[in-house]
Amino acid sequence: HEALLAAHGCGAVALSKDESCTVLNIDVGGGTTKLSLIRNGVVTSTAAVTVGARLIAFDEQNRITRLEEPGLDLLNEIGRILAVGRAISESVKEDVAARMSEILSLVIQNVPLTGIAKRFLLTGHLEDYQGPSEVDHVVFSGGVSEYIYGHDASGYGDLGPQFARNIRERLTKVFKEGAIREAAEGIRATVIGAGEYTV
C-alpha cells in the first residue's frame, strides 16, 4: 500500500498516464525500498525490499547509534563485525551501500535470487514484469531520492548519500539511456499520495 501511495504522490502514475507508457517508481526510504510498476496510468504490481538508508545510523563521530537487524546481516555478509557504540568507517559505509544497491538491482532486473537477496525481498517479485527492457521511465521518490537527484548534499547520520550514489551508478547501466526522470515530489511523495488516494 505504501508503494501505491508513493507512486501516486511522486507523479509517476500521472507520467505513465500522460505519456501512455510504462514507469517504474522506486521509493527509497530508511528501512525499505518499494517498487511500483505502472502501465498507462495504472499500478499493476508492487514489491518491497529490505534495503534503506537507516538500517545503520551513526552520530557526528561516526559511532553507530542504531543498527537494524538487516543492517547487521549486511555487515556480517561482507565480513564486518560492528555493534552499537562502535565507529563505522567510510569504507564500511561504502561497502554496505554498494551491497544494498546490488540487491536492489537484482530485484529490478528480475533475476532469480539467492542468499541474503532472497531473504531481503519482503514480497514476491513484481508480477507480469519482463525486466528493465520494458520500462520507459524510472522515477525515484522517498528520502534517498533527494540525493539521487542532487537536491540535497547534507548528511543526516545514515547511509543516504552513499546508497543514493551507488543506486544511481548501478541503475544507470541497467536501464536505457535517458530513462531516469525527475519526480514531481520526492521525500513527501508518500504523504501526498496518501492525501490524493484518500480524496
Wavefront OBJ file of the C-alpha trace (Angstrom):
o trace
v 0.000 0.000 0.000
v 2.863 2.366 0.799
v 4.331 1.663 -2.642
v 0.985 2.561 -4.218
v 0.783 5.837 -2.287
v 4.327 6.801 -3.260
v 3.643 6.065 -6.935
v 0.657 8.408 -6.907
v 2.282 11.074 -4.748
v 5.549 11.422 -6.676
v 3.857 11.874 -10.042
v 4.875 8.517 -11.528
v 1.257 7.461 -12.131
v 0.475 10.774 -13.823
v 3.584 10.488 -16.002
v 2.588 6.971 -17.079
v -0.953 8.107 -17.873
v 0.046 11.297 -19.710
v 2.621 9.568 -21.899
v 0.833 6.184 -22.195
v 3.993 4.446 -21.088
v 5.451 2.046 -18.524
v 7.031 3.650 -15.459
v 8.885 2.043 -12.577
v 8.661 4.042 -9.349
v 11.477 3.266 -6.911
v 10.633 4.663 -3.475
v 13.825 4.555 -1.400
v 13.336 5.100 2.322
v 15.053 4.480 5.609
v 14.236 0.814 6.131
v 12.797 -0.440 2.849
v 12.642 0.292 -0.849
v 9.268 -0.056 -2.547
v 8.720 -0.697 -6.254
v 5.627 0.119 -8.292
v 5.197 -0.965 -11.892
v 2.818 1.433 -13.654
v 1.354 0.838 -17.100
v -0.723 3.515 -18.802
v -1.530 5.220 -15.516
v -2.413 2.053 -13.577
v -0.235 0.484 -10.860
v -0.185 -3.154 -11.958
v 2.275 -4.593 -9.443
v 4.237 -3.663 -6.313
v 7.150 -5.147 -4.381
v 9.286 -4.279 -1.358
v 12.928 -4.924 -0.486
v 14.622 -4.529 2.903
v 17.279 -2.043 1.825
v 17.289 1.531 3.092
v 19.421 4.402 4.309
v 18.767 3.987 8.032
v 19.487 0.299 8.516
v 22.633 1.734 10.095
v 22.620 5.172 11.743
v 25.527 6.982 13.376
v 26.431 10.223 15.144
v 28.832 13.024 14.161
v 31.771 10.959 15.443
v 30.638 8.035 13.251
v 29.660 5.956 16.289
v 26.764 3.649 15.464
v 23.594 4.762 17.247
v 21.159 2.367 15.569
v 21.719 -0.978 13.921
v 18.662 -2.720 12.495
v 18.769 -6.497 12.061
v 19.026 -6.301 8.243
v 21.925 -3.863 8.678
v 23.654 -6.361 10.947
v 23.012 -9.111 8.379
v 24.659 -6.983 5.689
v 27.662 -6.254 7.896
v 28.082 -9.944 8.660
v 27.774 -10.863 4.991
v 30.587 -8.512 3.989
v 32.713 -9.672 6.918
v 32.494 -6.546 9.077
v 31.784 -7.038 12.770
v 30.255 -3.895 14.285
v 27.815 -3.036 17.050
v 26.022 -0.013 18.507
v 28.578 2.334 20.047
v 31.415 1.308 17.756
v 32.757 3.534 14.984
v 31.882 2.854 11.359
v 34.466 3.772 8.731
v 33.787 5.398 5.375
v 34.865 2.221 3.609
v 32.321 0.143 5.544
v 29.574 2.663 4.765
v 30.502 2.379 1.102
v 30.607 -1.437 1.191
v 27.162 -1.715 2.818
v 25.658 0.839 0.407
v 27.154 -0.977 -2.568
v 25.738 -4.313 -1.419
v 22.277 -2.814 -0.831
v 22.257 -1.284 -4.304
v 23.350 -4.611 -5.776
v 20.454 -6.419 -4.066
v 18.018 -3.763 -5.301
v 19.422 -4.049 -8.812
v 18.982 -7.834 -8.823
v 15.316 -7.455 -7.844
v 14.790 -4.814 -10.528
v 16.486 -6.972 -13.148
v 14.006 -9.734 -12.258
v 16.631 -12.458 -11.915
v 16.387 -15.493 -9.575
v 17.537 -14.509 -6.089
v 19.646 -16.470 -3.639
v 21.024 -15.947 -0.142
v 20.564 -12.579 1.507
v 18.978 -11.054 -1.618
v 16.195 -13.644 -1.478
v 15.668 -13.054 2.255
v 15.547 -9.279 1.787
v 12.699 -9.430 -0.742
v 9.709 -8.802 1.540
v 7.116 -9.646 -1.100
v 7.050 -11.660 -4.265
v 8.745 -10.326 -7.396
v 6.879 -7.742 -9.453
v 4.138 -9.654 -11.237
v 3.982 -9.834 -15.032
v 7.237 -7.879 -15.244
v 9.686 -8.597 -18.044
v 12.584 -6.611 -16.603
v 14.194 -3.227 -17.320
v 13.765 -3.558 -21.092
v 10.018 -2.884 -20.822
v 10.412 0.234 -18.641
v 10.172 3.566 -20.460
v 10.872 5.780 -17.446
v 12.190 5.382 -13.900
v 11.065 7.792 -11.179
v 12.660 7.828 -7.733
v 10.883 9.015 -4.596
v 11.419 8.800 -0.844
v 14.073 10.440 1.299
v 17.039 8.973 -0.578
v 15.708 10.350 -3.873
v 16.752 13.821 -2.713
v 20.363 12.625 -3.002
v 19.791 10.680 -6.220
v 18.508 13.826 -7.965
v 21.122 16.066 -6.335
v 18.591 18.128 -4.345
v 20.384 17.570 -1.040
v 24.018 17.034 -0.100
v 23.648 17.226 3.688
v 24.380 14.261 5.925
v 21.765 13.009 8.381
v 23.697 10.305 10.172
v 22.796 7.490 7.811
v 23.821 5.834 4.551
v 21.652 8.069 2.344
v 24.440 9.758 0.334
v 26.373 6.530 -0.241
v 23.274 4.481 -1.054
v 21.990 7.118 -3.494
v 25.285 7.338 -5.359
v 25.509 3.561 -5.703
v 21.890 3.289 -6.852
v 22.370 5.959 -9.497
v 25.602 4.435 -10.806
v 24.275 0.881 -10.898
v 20.812 1.561 -12.318
v 22.069 3.963 -14.981
v 23.687 0.867 -16.508
v 20.564 -1.286 -16.080
v 18.010 0.977 -17.791
v 18.169 2.513 -21.245
v 19.796 5.905 -21.606
v 17.579 8.786 -20.536
v 15.103 6.539 -18.681
v 15.546 8.253 -15.305
v 13.055 11.092 -14.903
v 12.631 13.699 -12.196
v 9.855 13.145 -9.662
v 7.181 15.775 -9.101
v 7.637 15.088 -5.369
v 10.464 13.212 -3.673
v 10.667 12.938 0.083
v 6.996 13.948 0.529
v 5.642 11.527 -2.083
v 4.022 9.050 0.298
v 2.179 11.582 2.403
v 0.982 13.466 -0.687
v -0.086 10.168 -2.240
v -1.998 9.305 0.920
v -3.938 12.554 0.634
v -4.670 12.117 -3.071
v -5.620 8.464 -2.715
v -7.939 9.148 0.224
v -9.671 12.000 -1.587
l 1 2 3 4 5 6 7 8 9 10 11 12 13 14 15 16 17 18 19 20 21 22 23 24 25 26 27 28 29 30 31 32 33 34 35 36 37 38 39 40 41 42 43 44 45 46 47 48 49 50 51 52 53 54 55 56 57 58 59 60 61 62 63 64 65 66 67 68 69 70 71 72 73 74 75 76 77 78 79 80 81 82 83 84 85 86 87 88 89 90 91 92 93 94 95 96 97 98 99 100 101 102 103 104 105 106 107 108 109 110 111 112 113 114 115 116 117 118 119 120 121 122 123 124 125 126 127 128 129 130 131 132 133 134 135 136 137 138 139 140 141 142 143 144 145 146 147 148 149 150 151 152 153 154 155 156 157 158 159 160 161 162 163 164 165 166 167 168 169 170 171 172 173 174 175 176 177 178 179 180 181 182 183 184 185 186 187 188 189 190 191 192 193 194 195 196 197 198 199
